[in-house]
């Protein structure tokens, strides 16, 4: 499989888009911005000396991200998941570019053949936090600070884990699921596996959006959302709180029937799912 998948997270607005292309992305790396490297067992961080402090912070976040993902996915062989990530390069830029700027962080993934096995090669691109304009805020109205960078890094890196768990432990393609599930799961992991502020305050801000504007998630005919990023995160929070993490891991690991079969096994009928969601939503604290 040679297709390269680029996940573009428009971080300031909370909008996620996706594009697929083959070969190398259109732009080339600015080597002046990535001339220094921190090398760890499972990743490398490339950066300009002017943003060395940002890179060191990213190093700490990435080490914690791996630990937290290993705990979340403890039912699966996490060593095998890490072994199936052939490369993970993180770029921290001093200057904004089309891959990393105030509103965008980018994840590129592709499958490459290594020792007779398809593995993921990934790169994640960030504008250094110190180079964001003063007063920058997220779509939820929070400052772009260290909590935001940590959460966003896990969001992007967890995408790789979700791809590998569904395809290697389960036998289905993550992207056959609806966008609210894919983007919601990425952001749910980003929030709940990052700092305490993200797990509580930020997640509660997302829930309040849905509590105050119930039409954001329409259950009148199936499930449709206004914004798969924010509203999908709330749906994944509901699923974890009502059905439990183990049932969600069952869904990811399903080996027959893909997403549709997996979610039916977790939630039963659509009517049952929507009824339980509406009850949960109506009971969210104001």
N, C-alpha and C positions, 0 to 999 in steps of 0.2 A: 504494500500500500504506500504510494508515494505522495498522496495528496497532503498538502500542508493546510492545517486549519488555523485560522487566525481569529481569536476571540477578542473583540474590541470592547473594552469596558469604558463607557463614557461616564467617568466616576462622578463628576460634578453634578450631572443630571440624573444619574441612576438609570441610564438607558444602556442596554446591552445589545450589540449587533454581532453578526457573525459573517465571515466571508471565507470561502474556500478557494485556493488557487494551487497550482502545481509549481514545483521548483522553488527558487529562492524568492523571497519577498522583493518587491520592486525597488525599495530603497536599500542602500548599503549602510553599514555601521560606520559611524564617525569614530575613527580610532583615537582621535585626540580626546574624546569623551570617555573612552573605555580602556585607557592605557595601563591601569593598575588592576590587579586581580587578587581576590581572596579565594583560596581553593580549599574546599572541604570534601568529605567522602562522597556526598550525594549532590553537590551543587558547586557552582562557581559564581562569584559576584565580581562583575567588571565595572570599573568606575574611573573617573578622573580624580587626581589628587585633591582638587578643590572641594570634592564632596566625600572625602574619606570618612568623615564622621557619620554621614548618612549611610554609607556602605557598611560601616561597622554596626550601626543599629539594625540594618537589614539582615546582617549576618546573625545577630541574636534572634531576630524575629523568625528567620528561616529555620534555625535550629529548633526553636520552640514549636514552630508549625509542624515539623516532621514528628516530634514527640507527641503532639496533641492528635495528629492524624493517626498515628500508630495506636493510640488509646481508643479513639473513636472506632477504628476498623479492627479492633483487637480480635474479632472472630475470624478474620482472614489471615493468611500468611503475609504479614506486612513486609517481611524481608524479601519475599518474592516480588511484591509490588515495587519496592525500591530498586530491586535488581532489574526490573523491566523498564526503568527510566534510564535510558542509555546516557543521556546528558540533560542537565538542567542548568542553563546559563541565565543569570539575572543581571540586567544592565541598569545601572543607576546613573542618570545623565545630569550633567551640569546645565545644559541648555535644552530647551524644548525642541521637539522634532515631531514628525508625523507618527512615531510609535509611542512617544511618551511626552505628555505635556500637562498643563494644569487640568485639563478635562479628560485625559485619556491615559490608560495603561494598557499594554497589549501582551497577550499570550499567543505565541506561535507553537503549534505542535505538529509533528509529522512522525510517521512510523518508518523506522529504518531497520534494515536486516543486520543483526549482529550475532555471529556464531550460530547461524541457522535459525534464529528466532526474531520475530518482529518486536522491536522495542520502541519506546517513545523518546524522541529527541525534542526538547522544549527550550524555549527562551521566553523570559518575562522582562518587560521593559517599563521602567519607572522614571519619571522626572524626580530628582532628589527633593525631599520634603523642604529642605532649606531654600530651594529655588522656586517654590510656589509663591505667588504674590501674597503679601501680607493681607490677612483678613479673608483668605479663601475659605469657602464653606462647601459642604456637601449638599446634595439634593434634599437631605433630611434637616438641613439647617444647622448642622454641627460643624465646628472648625476642622479644617484639614490638619490634623496633628498626628502624633505618633500612633494613637489608637486607630486612626483612619488608615495609615500606611500598613500597620500590622494586619488589620482586618482585610484590606484589599489584597495583600500578599497571599494570605491563606485562601481567599476567594479564588485567586488565579491558580495557585498551586494545587488546591483541592480538586480543580477540574481534571487534572491529570490522574489523580487517584480515582475519581469517579469513573473516568473512561476505562481505566484498567480493571477496576472491580467489576463493572458491568460486563466487560468483554472477556476477562480471564477467570474470574470466580463464577460470574453468571455467563450467559451466552447470548448477550444482546448488545446493541449499540446504544449508548447513552442518548444520542441525538434522535432516536426514534421516539423518545418521550416528548411531551409538549413542552414548550419553552418555559412555562411557569414552573415546571418541575425541575428542569435543568438549571435555569438561572436562579430559581429559588433555592435549590439545594446548594449551589455554589456559595450564595450569599449567606444562607443559614449557617453553613460550616464556617464561613469567614467570620461571622458575628460570634458564634457560640464557642469557637476554638481560639479566639483572640483574647483581648483583655476583658476584665470584669465590666468595664464601662460599655463595651460593645455587646456583651452578653445580656446586659440588663437595660441600661438607658437607651442605647441605640435600637435594640430589638423592640423595646416598648414603644419607641417613636413610630416604627413601622406598623406595629399593631394598632396604634391610635389612628393612623391614617385610615385604616380599614374600619375601625370602630366608628369613626366620625363620618366616613363616606362608604357605607355598605355597598354601594353600586360599583365600587372598584373591583369587587369579586362577584360576578353574576353567576348564580347557581340555578337560574330559572330553566335552562336547557343545557345540561352538562355543566362544564366549568369554563368560564372565560374571565380574563383579567384585563384591567386597564393597563397595568405595567407589570410584566413578568418578573422584573427585578425586585421591586418592593412587595408587590402583592403575592408573587410566588414565594418569597421568603416567609410571609405570614402563613401561607398554606402549608409550607414545610414545618413551621413552628407548630401549627395545629396538628399535623400528622404525628410529629414527635411527641407532643403532649398527650394526645388522645390514644394513639395506637402504640406508641413506644418505639424507641430506637431499634430494638431487636427486629420488629416487624419491618422497619424501613430497610434494615440490612438484608432481611429475607427478600425484599423486593429487588434490591440491587443484585442479589446473588441468584435470582431465578434463572433456571436453565432451560425452561420451555415456555414459549409463548411471549417472551419479551416483556416490555413494560405493561401492556394491557393485562396479561395474565398475572403479572406480579402485583399490580395495584388492586385487581379484583381479589386476590388472595389476602391482601392486607385489609381492604376496606369493604369488601362485599359489593353490593350494588351501588350504582351512582346515587340512587335515592337515599340510601343509608348514609353514604359519604356526605352528601349535601345537607341532610338533616342534622347530622352530628356537627358539621362545620357551622351551620347557622346558629345552633345552640351555643357552641363555643364562642363564636363571634359576639353574640348578644350578651354573653357574660364577661366579656373583656372589661377590666376596670376603666372607668372614665378618667 
